[in-house]
Amino acid sequence: DTLKPVLSDIVNIDMEYGLKDSIIFSSYKSKRPVKIPIIEPQFKGDFYEALTYLSVGDSATFIISADSFFHITARSPKLPPFIDSNSVLYFNVKLNSIQTEEEVKKEEQEKNAILKIEEGEKLKLYLSDNKITIKPTESGLYYIETKRGRGSKIDTSDWVKIHFAINLLNGNKIFSTRDRGEPIEIEYGKKFDTDGLEEAIGKMKKGGKANLIVPSSIAFGEMGRGGAIPPFSTLLYDVEIIDVRSKAEYEKEKALEREKQKAENQKLMKSEKAKINKYIKDNNITTKPTKDGLYYIETLKGTGKKAESGKKVKVHYSLYLTDGTKLQSSLDSGQPFEFTLGKGQVIRGWDEGITMMNEGGKAKLIIPSIIGYGERGKGSDIPPFTPLVFEVELLEVN
């Protein structure tokens, strides 16, 4: 077959690519050929241009610059860590077939028509096997109440706390809030899942439970959802309404929570100031802080290049709390930390403190939370409003 792909054709290929001694991706492993539309080449000799030289049944190896492929074709802002700008990628490709856009569209329509019929047959069998005789709503939703709730009907803008689980008709579990250990809270009327679930919630009250059978027409339709929910899948829901609050009640509660958090933050800020003052006093530090609150204490003057914004630096560091607790150190792993100054890649206290150093220098940085991890903190080791002490050695400036 001498037919070659042209612009806007869709090609079906088997492909693997990688470096000379390693594979990054292989469609052979998944046994799923790749469908790719032919577009205008993005640079001379790119992957799309290479495909146009193949005929159906041909196999070939393309050698393409890794830098160009990842930055231009894949639109990746940076290269994978195991690849440098001088690397080349090897693409082993077999062209299985070529289709026009119209042919692909027709094929999809025919496939969807079959899947839609199959969905109906599977649903009919499920209803029969489970002796479900309830009639669906106008939309197609099967709503089976298992526990009647109490209170007012749920209205648009109410805040609803629910537990729910989703399964396919074959029993495969897709999702469950109970597996996460807590219910989810939503503003009713704002879409967050399927139309079928939203319709059902509108029929329920606080404390109520229901089982739902949601056909794909009011679920995820012909697209499905990722690899978990195939196209034209009827879904089974198990729903429980834990709590219902009006918008006014919800906003009042959130306002009280904000006030409580504000008071707690004020308390933590006072505590932080006391911790810094105690550390300064206990360690006989006479250095004055910068306008942002950074204490920079030089312990060894560097004689090399000056660290400046925009330059790449390599440092060793040890991190402590003001009570002396050691949190981490690059010295323990023997791996220095590299980053570019002034690009927001590190906390502000580092960007400010490192620029005061020269290559070969050492310093202690006492960093208040306002230029550290702030009111959010970081993980369990660094709570909100925590001052930090860094011992830093500037190894290289590039």
C-alpha positions in Angstrom: 0.0 0.0 0.0 1.6 3.3 -1.1 -1.0 5.5 0.5 0.7 8.2 2.7 -1.0 10.4 5.3 -1.7 14.1 4.5 -2.7 17.1 6.6 -5.8 16.4 8.9 -5.7 12.6 8.4 -5.7 10.5 11.5 -3.1 7.8 11.6 -3.2 4.6 13.7 0.3 3.6 14.8 2.2 1.3 17.1 5.0 3.3 18.7 7.7 3.2 21.3 10.2 5.9 22.0 13.1 6.6 24.3 16.8 7.1 24.6 19.2 4.7 22.9 19.4 2.4 26.0 15.9 2.9 27.6 12.2 3.2 26.6 10.1 6.1 27.9 6.8 5.0 26.3 5.5 2.0 24.4 2.1 1.3 23.0 3.2 -2.3 22.6 3.1 -2.8 26.4 -0.5 -1.6 26.7 -1.4 -3.3 23.4 -3.2 -0.1 22.4 -2.2 1.5 19.2 -2.0 5.3 19.2 -4.3 7.5 17.1 -2.6 10.8 16.0 -4.0 13.6 13.8 -1.5 14.9 11.2 -0.9 18.6 11.7 1.5 21.1 10.2 5.1 20.4 11.2 6.1 22.5 14.1 9.8 22.5 13.2 11.8 20.9 10.3 12.1 17.2 10.7 9.6 16.9 13.6 7.5 13.9 14.4 4.5 14.9 12.3 6.6 15.5 9.2 8.3 12.1 9.7 4.9 10.4 9.7 4.0 11.7 6.3 6.9 9.7 4.8 5.3 6.4 5.8 2.9 4.2 3.9 0.5 1.8 5.5 2.4 -1.2 6.8 5.7 0.6 6.9 8.0 0.6 10.0 10.7 3.1 10.6 12.9 4.7 13.3 12.8 8.5 13.7 15.7 10.2 15.5 14.6 13.6 16.9 16.2 16.1 19.2 14.8 15.6 22.7 15.0 19.3 23.4 12.8 20.2 20.4 10.4 17.3 21.0 9.7 18.1 24.6 9.7 21.9 24.3 7.9 22.3 21.0 5.9 19.1 20.2 5.0 18.1 23.8 4.9 21.7 25.0 6.7 20.8 28.2 8.3 23.8 30.0 11.3 21.7 31.0 13.0 18.5 30.1 12.6 15.3 32.2 15.4 15.1 34.8 17.1 12.2 33.0 17.4 14.0 29.7 19.6 16.9 28.7 19.4 19.4 25.8 21.9 17.4 23.8 20.0 14.1 24.0 18.2 12.6 21.0 15.0 10.4 21.1 14.5 7.2 19.0 11.0 6.6 17.8 10.2 3.1 16.5 6.9 3.5 14.6 4.7 1.2 12.5 1.9 2.8 10.5 -1.2 0.5 10.7 -3.8 2.6 9.0 -4.9 6.0 7.7 -8.3 7.6 8.1 -9.8 10.9 7.1 -11.6 13.0 9.7 -14.9 12.1 8.2 -14.1 8.3 8.4 -13.1 8.6 12.0 -16.3 10.6 12.8 -18.5 8.0 11.1 -16.7 5.2 12.9 -17.2 6.9 16.3 -20.9 7.4 15.5 -21.4 3.7 14.6 -19.5 2.6 17.7 -21.5 4.9 19.9 -24.8 3.7 18.5 -23.8 0.1 19.4 -22.6 1.1 22.9 -25.9 3.0 23.5 -27.9 -0.1 22.5 -25.7 -2.3 24.7 -26.2 0.1 27.7 -29.9 -0.2 27.4 -29.7 -4.0 27.3 -27.4 -4.1 30.3 -29.7 -1.8 32.3 -32.8 -3.9 31.4 -31.0 -7.1 32.6 -29.9 -5.3 35.8 -33.4 -4.2 36.6 -34.7 -7.7 35.9 -32.0 -9.5 38.0 -32.6 -7.1 40.9 -36.4 -7.2 40.6 -36.6 -3.4 40.4 -40.0 -2.3 39.2 -39.9 1.3 40.1 -40.5 3.7 37.1 -37.8 6.2 36.1 -38.3 9.9 36.2 -38.7 11.8 32.9 -34.9 12.2 32.7 -34.3 8.5 33.1 -33.3 8.5 36.8 -34.3 5.5 38.9 -34.7 6.9 42.4 -35.1 4.3 45.2 -35.5 5.8 48.7 -34.2 3.5 51.4 -34.6 5.9 54.3 -36.9 8.9 54.5 -35.3 12.1 55.7 -36.8 14.8 57.8 -37.0 18.6 57.5 -37.4 20.9 54.6 -36.8 20.0 51.0 -33.3 20.9 49.7 -33.4 24.2 47.8 -30.9 25.8 45.4 -28.1 27.5 47.3 -28.5 25.3 50.4 -25.2 23.7 51.6 -25.5 20.0 51.7 -23.2 17.6 53.4 -23.4 14.1 51.8 -21.8 10.7 51.7 -22.0 8.9 48.4 -20.5 6.0 46.5 -20.5 5.3 42.8 -20.3 1.8 41.2 -20.7 0.5 37.7 -23.4 -2.0 36.9 -20.8 -4.8 37.1 -20.1 -3.9 40.7 -16.7 -2.1 40.1 -16.3 0.6 42.6 -15.5 4.0 41.2 -15.5 6.3 44.2 -16.7 6.6 47.8 -16.6 9.5 50.3 -16.6 6.9 53.1 -13.2 5.6 51.8 -11.9 9.1 52.3 -13.2 9.2 55.9 -15.5 12.2 55.6 -18.5 13.5 53.7 -18.3 16.1 51.0 -20.1 19.5 51.3 -21.6 21.1 48.2 -23.7 24.1 47.3 -26.8 22.6 45.8 -27.5 24.0 42.3 -23.9 24.3 41.4 -22.8 21.4 39.3 -20.2 19.2 40.9 -21.0 15.6 39.6 -23.7 14.2 37.4 -27.1 15.6 36.5 -28.6 12.4 37.9 -27.1 12.9 41.3 -28.2 16.5 41.4 -31.8 15.6 40.5 -31.8 13.0 43.3 -30.5 15.3 45.9 -33.4 17.7 45.1 -35.8 14.9 46.2 -34.1 14.2 49.5 -34.0 15.7 53.0 -31.6 15.6 55.9 -31.0 12.1 57.2 -32.4 10.5 54.0 -30.8 7.7 52.1 -31.4 6.5 48.5 -30.0 4.2 45.8 -29.9 5.7 42.3 -29.6 4.1 38.9 -28.2 6.9 36.6 -28.1 6.2 32.9 -25.2 7.7 30.9 -27.6 10.3 29.4 -27.6 12.1 32.8 -24.2 10.9 33.8 -21.0 11.1 31.7 -22.5 10.2 28.4 -20.5 9.2 25.3 -17.3 10.5 26.7 -17.1 8.6 30.0 -14.7 9.8 32.5 -11.0 8.9 32.2 -10.2 5.2 32.4 -12.6 4.6 35.3 -16.0 5.2 33.6 -16.3 3.9 30.0 -18.5 5.7 27.5 -22.2 5.0 27.8 -22.0 3.6 31.4 -25.0 3.5 33.7 -23.9 4.3 37.2 -25.2 3.1 40.6 -25.2 5.6 43.5 -25.6 5.1 47.2 -26.4 8.5 48.7 -26.9 9.7 52.3 -27.7 13.3 53.3 -25.8 14.1 56.4 -26.7 17.7 56.9 -28.5 20.6 55.2 -27.9 24.3 55.9 -29.3 27.4 54.3 -26.9 29.7 52.6 -27.4 32.2 55.4 -26.6 29.6 58.1 -23.6 28.4 56.2 -22.2 32.0 55.7 -22.8 32.8 59.4 -20.9 29.6 60.4 -18.0 30.4 58.1 -17.8 34.0 59.4 -17.6 32.7 63.0 -14.8 30.3 61.8 -12.9 33.1 60.2 -13.2 35.2 63.4 -12.0 32.2 65.4 -9.1 31.6 63.0 -8.2 35.3 63.1 -8.0 35.3 66.9 -5.9 32.1 66.8 -3.6 33.7 64.2 -3.1 36.8 66.4 -2.2 34.5 69.3 0.3 32.6 67.1 1.8 35.8 65.8 2.5 37.0 69.4 4.0 33.6 70.2 6.2 33.8 67.1 7.5 37.2 68.1 8.3 35.8 71.6 10.1 32.8 70.1 12.3 35.0 67.9 13.1 37.4 70.8 14.1 34.5 73.0 16.3 33.0 70.3 18.0 36.3 69.8 18.6 36.8 73.5 19.7 33.2 74.2 22.3 33.3 71.3 23.6 36.8 72.0 22.7 38.0 68.5 23.2 41.7 68.0 22.4 41.9 64.3 19.5 44.0 63.3 16.7 42.6 61.1 16.1 43.7 57.6 12.8 45.6 56.8 11.2 42.2 56.1 12.3 40.8 59.5 15.2 38.6 58.2 18.2 38.2 60.6 21.3 37.6 58.5 24.3 36.5 60.5 27.4 35.8 58.5 29.6 33.1 59.9 32.2 32.8 57.1 32.7 35.5 54.5 32.7 34.2 50.9 35.4 35.3 48.5 33.8 34.0 45.3 31.1 35.3 43.0 28.2 37.3 44.4 24.8 35.7 44.5 22.3 37.8 42.6 18.7 37.5 41.4 18.5 35.4 38.2 21.6 33.4 39.0 21.6 29.7 39.7 23.0 28.7 43.1 24.0 25.5 44.8 23.8 25.4 48.6 24.1 23.1 51.6 21.6 23.8 54.4 20.4 22.7 57.8 16.9 23.7 59.0 16.0 24.1 62.7 13.2 25.4 64.8 14.0 28.2 67.3 14.0 25.6 70.1 16.9 23.8 68.4 14.8 21.0 66.9 16.5 19.8 63.6 14.0 19.3 60.8 16.2 18.5 57.8 19.7 18.9 56.3 21.1 18.5 52.9 24.3 17.4 54.6 22.6 14.2 55.8 21.9 13.1 52.2 25.1 14.6 50.7 23.0 16.3 48.0 23.2 20.1 47.8 20.1 22.0 46.8 20.0 24.0 43.5 17.7 26.8 42.5 17.5 30.1 40.7 17.4 33.2 42.9 14.6 35.7 42.6 12.2 33.3 40.7 10.0 32.4 43.6 11.3 28.8 43.7 12.0 29.1 47.4 10.6 31.0 50.4 11.2 34.8 50.3 13.6 34.6 53.3 15.9 32.5 51.2 15.7 34.7 48.1 16.6 37.6 50.3 19.2 36.0 52.5 21.2 34.1 49.8 21.6 37.4 47.8 23.6 38.7 50.7 26.2 36.0 50.3 29.3 35.3 48.1 30.4 31.9 46.8 32.1 30.0 49.6 30.4 31.9 52.3 28.4 30.6 55.3 25.5 32.3 57.2 22.7 31.8 59.6 19.3 33.0 58.5 16.6 33.6 61.1 13.4 33.8 59.0 10.1 35.0 60.4 7.0 33.3 59.0 6.0 36.3 57.0 8.9 35.5 54.6 8.8 31.8 55.4 5.8 29.5 55.2 3.3 32.1 56.6 -0.1 31.3 58.1 -0.3 28.0 56.2 2.9 26.4 57.5 4.2 23.3 55.8 3.2 19.8 56.8 3.2 18.7 60.4 6.8 19.9 61.2 6.2 23.5 60.4 2.9 24.8 61.9 1.4 28.2 60.8 3.4 31.3 62.0 6.6 29.3 62.7 10.0 31.2 62.6 12.8 29.1 61.1 16.6 29.0 61.5 18.7 28.0 58.5 22.4 27.4 58.5 23.5 27.9 54.9 26.7 27.3 52.9 26.8 28.8 49.4 28.8 26.3 47.3 28.4 27.7 43.7 27.0 30.7 41.8 26.4 30.3 38.1 
